[in-house]
Amino acid sequence: MEKIIFYGHLGKKDGEAVGGGESGNLKTLSILKKSGFQIIELRKSYSSKSLLGKLKHYLSILFMPIFLLFKILKNNDVQTVHISGFYKELIYQELLLIYVSKLLGKKCIYELRAGGVQQSYDDRVGFYKFFFRKAITSSDVILVQGERYVKLLNMLGAKKIIHYPNYIMGSVIARKTSLLNRDNLIELVYFGRMHSSKNILLILDICVKLKEKKIPFKLELIGVSNSKYPEYVEEMREKIKKEKLNDIVKLTEPIFGSNLINTLKDKHFYIFPTQEAREGHSNSLTEAMSLGIVPICSDYGFNREIVNSNRLIINEFDANFYANLIIEIWQQNLWKDLSKDMQEIVSTKFTSSIVQSKLLAAYK
């Protein structure tokens, strides 16, 4: 049984809900464990608002190469070190982790999570470029979420590059689309992190435009958590009240697994006007598409290459553009075909049975 050291974000020990990066890492571990690999987890620490928390975080980053060295020496039958990295300001630590792995004769897989690879490289000084290039050329395999970065990584001299996109566990779920058109009510949804970078207030502006045009619709925002971003959530509540959207917009706490699927089964459109600088391959976007929910997205992260439709990408952060596209798709009876298209994309590109072969190829 091959033994692997896996370093990355795996969620907080107190059980706090994880984000997209953690979710992707946990999926990776699930596939590796089911494939017979023995995993030694080396958890990446989280920053904190408190001074003590920040100090512990930076000390963890500083001494992690030593922890890795200790883990490898203690488990001398380790064959591979898998580093789930976020480059940028962490490139210096991640390069040290790569060097420790290679110095002790281990295979090193360097996974570039999230978006921003090209922008980080283009916008930063030569000092950063030097260390990033060293990290790329020193690793045995590079895993990357977006195909668009393959050209850059080849140019930098990567030994082996594998496109490893986000994916759903299992297969797509067939929908009874005939049941979705009752009362001609359009069901909108957003689920995920409630943060200003995700433009939730713009989603509410879209609701205002649809309401003005007398379009029958409902919106559910799933993922509201008063403890994590209380100021932004309060801003959302105030806007809902001000625009008289209380009967139209439903705020729901985070839900997962089969409960989430049951909640999403009657939804038509996933609204995703993200402006997150590090947006990569969104878990929520892929999950929505797998259920036949038609996404309408901003041109951030890998949204365009995931939905594979210029029509469903909005370049402007303008509520009218989003509202008009929803109305056009609905009134021209295009929704059902687009719903099938989205499920087809996921079933042929983004299911665990398809993507796991790419991951396992990194270990051969």
C-alpha positions in Angstrom: 0.0 0.0 0.0 1.6 3.3 -1.1 1.9 5.9 1.6 1.4 9.6 0.9 1.8 12.7 2.8 -0.9 15.2 1.9 -0.4 18.9 2.9 -3.3 21.3 2.5 -6.4 23.0 4.0 -8.7 20.2 5.3 -11.2 22.2 7.4 -10.9 23.4 11.0 -10.8 20.8 13.8 -13.8 22.4 15.4 -15.9 21.2 12.5 -16.5 24.7 11.0 -18.0 24.5 7.5 -15.2 24.3 4.9 -14.9 26.3 1.7 -14.2 25.3 -1.9 -10.5 24.6 -1.4 -11.1 22.4 1.6 -14.0 20.6 -0.2 -11.7 19.9 -3.2 -9.0 18.5 -1.0 -11.4 16.3 0.9 -12.6 14.9 -2.4 -9.0 14.2 -3.4 -8.4 12.3 -0.2 -11.6 10.3 -0.6 -10.5 9.1 -4.1 -7.0 8.3 -2.9 -8.2 6.3 0.1 -10.7 4.4 -2.0 -7.9 3.6 -4.4 -5.9 2.0 -1.6 -3.4 4.7 -0.7 -2.5 5.3 2.9 -2.7 9.0 3.7 -0.7 11.0 6.3 -2.5 14.3 6.7 -0.4 17.4 7.3 -3.0 20.1 7.9 -2.4 23.7 6.7 -3.2 26.2 9.4 -5.8 29.0 9.2 -5.2 32.7 9.9 -7.2 34.4 12.6 -8.3 37.9 13.6 -6.7 37.6 17.0 -3.1 38.5 17.6 -2.4 35.1 19.1 -4.2 33.3 16.3 -2.1 35.2 13.7 1.1 34.4 15.5 0.3 30.7 15.6 -0.6 30.7 11.9 2.6 32.4 10.9 4.7 30.1 13.1 3.0 27.1 11.6 3.8 28.4 8.1 7.4 29.0 9.1 8.0 25.6 10.7 5.9 23.5 8.3 8.9 22.4 6.2 10.5 21.1 9.5 7.3 19.2 10.3 7.3 17.7 6.8 10.9 16.7 7.2 10.1 15.0 10.5 7.0 13.2 9.0 9.1 11.8 6.1 11.9 10.7 8.3 9.5 9.1 10.8 7.6 7.3 8.0 10.5 6.3 5.7 8.2 4.3 3.5 6.5 7.4 2.3 6.7 7.5 -1.5 4.9 10.7 -2.5 4.3 14.2 -1.0 1.2 16.0 -2.3 1.2 19.7 -1.7 -2.1 21.5 -2.2 -0.8 25.0 -2.8 -2.1 28.6 -3.2 1.2 30.1 -4.5 1.2 34.0 -4.4 2.6 35.0 -1.0 2.9 31.3 0.0 5.1 30.3 -2.9 8.3 30.7 -0.7 7.0 28.2 1.9 5.6 25.9 -0.8 9.0 25.8 -2.6 10.7 24.8 0.7 8.2 22.0 1.1 9.0 20.9 -2.5 12.7 21.0 -1.8 12.4 19.0 1.4 10.4 16.3 -0.4 12.9 16.1 -3.3 16.0 16.2 -1.0 14.7 13.1 0.7 14.1 11.4 -2.6 10.3 11.6 -2.6 8.0 12.2 -5.6 6.4 15.6 -5.3 3.0 16.5 -6.7 2.3 20.3 -6.6 -1.4 21.2 -6.9 -2.2 24.8 -8.0 -5.6 25.4 -6.4 -8.1 28.1 -7.3 -7.7 30.7 -10.0 -5.1 33.5 -10.4 -2.0 31.6 -11.6 -1.5 33.6 -14.7 -2.4 36.9 -13.1 -0.1 36.3 -10.1 2.8 35.5 -12.4 2.2 38.4 -14.8 1.6 41.1 -12.1 4.4 40.2 -9.7 8.1 41.1 -9.8 10.9 39.0 -11.1 11.7 37.8 -7.5 8.3 36.1 -7.3 8.6 34.8 -10.9 12.0 33.1 -10.0 10.6 31.3 -7.0 7.4 30.3 -8.8 9.4 28.9 -11.8 11.6 26.9 -9.3 8.5 25.4 -7.7 7.1 24.4 -11.1 10.3 22.9 -12.4 11.3 21.1 -9.2 7.9 19.3 -8.9 7.4 15.9 -10.6 3.8 16.6 -11.4 1.7 19.8 -11.6 -2.0 19.5 -11.0 -4.0 22.5 -12.2 -7.7 23.3 -12.1 -7.9 25.4 -15.3 -6.8 24.3 -18.8 -5.9 27.9 -19.6 -2.8 27.7 -17.4 -1.3 24.7 -19.2 0.5 26.9 -21.8 2.2 29.0 -19.1 3.3 26.0 -17.1 4.7 24.4 -20.3 6.6 27.6 -21.0 8.1 27.6 -17.5 9.3 24.0 -18.0 7.0 21.8 -16.0 7.8 18.1 -16.3 4.3 16.8 -16.3 1.0 18.8 -16.2 -2.4 17.2 -15.5 -5.6 19.1 -15.8 -7.4 18.2 -12.5 -10.8 20.1 -12.5 -13.3 20.2 -9.7 -16.0 17.6 -9.8 -19.0 16.1 -8.2 -18.9 12.8 -6.3 -21.1 10.3 -8.1 -23.2 11.0 -11.2 -25.7 13.6 -12.3 -29.2 13.2 -11.0 -32.0 13.0 -13.6 -34.7 15.7 -13.2 -38.4 15.6 -14.0 -38.4 18.8 -15.9 -42.1 18.6 -16.6 -42.6 19.4 -12.9 -40.6 22.5 -12.9 -42.9 24.8 -14.8 -45.8 25.0 -12.4 -47.5 28.4 -12.4 -44.7 29.6 -14.7 -42.8 30.6 -11.5 -39.0 31.1 -12.0 -37.0 29.6 -9.1 -33.6 31.3 -8.7 -30.9 30.2 -6.3 -27.4 31.0 -5.0 -25.6 28.8 -2.5 -22.2 29.2 -1.2 -20.2 31.8 0.7 -22.1 34.9 1.6 -19.3 37.5 1.0 -19.1 40.8 -0.8 -16.8 39.2 -3.4 -19.6 37.0 -4.5 -21.9 40.0 -5.2 -25.0 38.9 -3.3 -26.3 42.5 -3.3 -26.2 42.4 -7.1 -28.3 39.3 -7.0 -30.8 41.3 -5.0 -30.6 44.1 -7.6 -31.5 41.4 -10.2 -34.6 40.6 -8.1 -35.6 44.3 -8.1 -35.4 44.4 -11.9 -37.4 41.2 -12.3 -40.0 42.6 -9.9 -40.2 45.8 -11.9 -40.9 43.8 -15.0 -43.6 41.9 -13.2 -41.9 38.5 -13.7 -43.1 35.8 -11.3 -40.1 34.4 -9.5 -38.6 33.4 -6.1 -35.0 33.5 -4.9 -33.4 31.4 -2.2 -30.0 32.3 -0.8 -28.4 29.3 0.9 -25.4 29.7 3.1 -26.4 32.7 5.4 -24.3 32.6 8.5 -24.6 35.5 11.0 -21.4 34.4 12.7 -19.0 34.6 9.8 -19.8 37.8 7.8 -22.4 39.5 10.1 -22.0 43.0 8.6 -22.6 41.8 5.0 -25.5 39.6 6.0 -27.1 42.6 7.8 -26.6 44.7 4.7 -28.4 42.0 2.7 -31.3 41.9 5.1 -31.6 45.7 5.0 -31.7 45.7 1.2 -34.4 43.0 1.2 -36.5 45.0 3.5 -35.9 48.3 1.7 -36.8 46.8 -1.7 -39.8 45.0 -0.3 -38.4 41.6 -1.3 -39.3 39.7 1.9 -42.1 37.6 0.2 -39.8 36.8 -2.7 -36.3 36.2 -1.2 -35.7 33.4 1.3 -32.6 33.3 3.4 -31.4 29.8 4.4 -28.6 28.6 6.7 -25.9 26.3 5.0 -27.2 22.9 4.1 -25.3 19.9 2.6 -25.6 16.5 1.1 -29.0 15.0 0.3 -30.7 18.0 2.1 -29.1 20.4 -0.3 -30.1 18.2 -3.3 -33.7 18.1 -2.1 -33.7 21.9 -1.7 -32.2 22.5 -5.2 -34.3 20.0 -7.2 -36.9 22.6 -8.1 -34.6 25.4 -9.0 -34.2 26.8 -12.5 -31.3 29.3 -12.5 -28.1 29.5 -10.4 -27.1 33.2 -10.2 -23.3 33.6 -9.9 -22.0 37.1 -10.4 -18.8 36.5 -8.5 -16.0 39.0 -8.4 -13.7 36.9 -6.2 -10.1 37.6 -7.2 -9.1 34.0 -6.6 -12.2 32.4 -8.1 -11.3 29.0 -9.6 -13.5 26.1 -10.4 -16.5 26.7 -8.2 -17.9 23.6 -6.4 -21.3 25.2 -6.2 -21.4 25.9 -9.9 -20.6 22.3 -10.8 -23.1 21.0 -8.3 -25.8 23.2 -9.7 -25.1 22.2 -13.3 -25.2 18.5 -12.3 -28.8 19.0 -11.2 -29.7 20.7 -14.4 -29.8 24.2 -12.9 -28.9 26.7 -15.6 -26.1 29.0 -14.4 -25.8 32.7 -15.3 -22.3 33.8 -14.4 -19.7 36.6 -14.4 -16.6 36.0 -16.5 -14.4 35.2 -13.4 -12.4 32.2 -12.5 -13.0 29.2 -14.9 -16.7 30.0 -15.3 -16.6 30.4 -19.1 -14.8 27.1 -19.7 -17.0 25.3 -17.2 -20.4 26.3 -18.6 -19.0 26.2 -22.2 -21.5 28.8 -23.4 -20.8 32.4 -24.1 -24.5 33.1 -23.8 -24.5 32.2 -20.1 -21.6 34.6 -19.2 -22.3 38.2 -18.4 -19.3 40.5 -18.8 -20.9 43.5 -17.0 -21.9 43.7 -13.4 -25.3 45.1 -14.4 -28.5 43.7 -12.9 -30.4 44.5 -16.1 -28.2 42.2 -18.1 -28.8 39.3 -15.8 -32.5 39.9 -15.5 -33.0 40.3 -19.3 -31.1 37.0 -19.9 -33.3 35.1 -17.4 -36.4 36.5 -19.1 -35.1 35.7 -22.6 -34.3 32.1 -21.7 -37.5 31.5 -19.9 -39.9 33.2 -22.4 -38.2 31.7 -25.5 -38.6 28.2 -24.0 -34.8 27.7 -24.0 -34.5 26.6 -20.4 -35.2 22.9 -20.8 -32.5 22.4 -23.5 -29.9 24.4 -21.6 -30.7 22.4 -18.5 -29.9 19.2 -20.4 -26.8 20.8 -21.8 -25.5 21.6 -18.3 -26.0 18.0 -17.1 -24.3 16.7 -20.2 -21.2 18.9 -19.5 -20.9 17.6 -16.0 -21.6 14.0 -16.9 -18.8 14.0 -19.5 -16.2 16.2 -17.8 -16.8 16.7 -14.1 -17.8 13.5 -12.3 -15.5 11.6 -9.9 -15.5 8.6 -12.1 -14.0 10.6 -15.0 -11.7 12.9 -13.0 -10.3 10.3 -10.7 -8.3 8.7 -13.6 -6.5 12.0 -14.0 -5.6 12.1 -10.3 -4.4 8.5 -10.3 -2.3 9.2 -13.4 -0.3 11.7 -11.3 0.8 8.9 -9.0 1.9 6.5 -11.7 
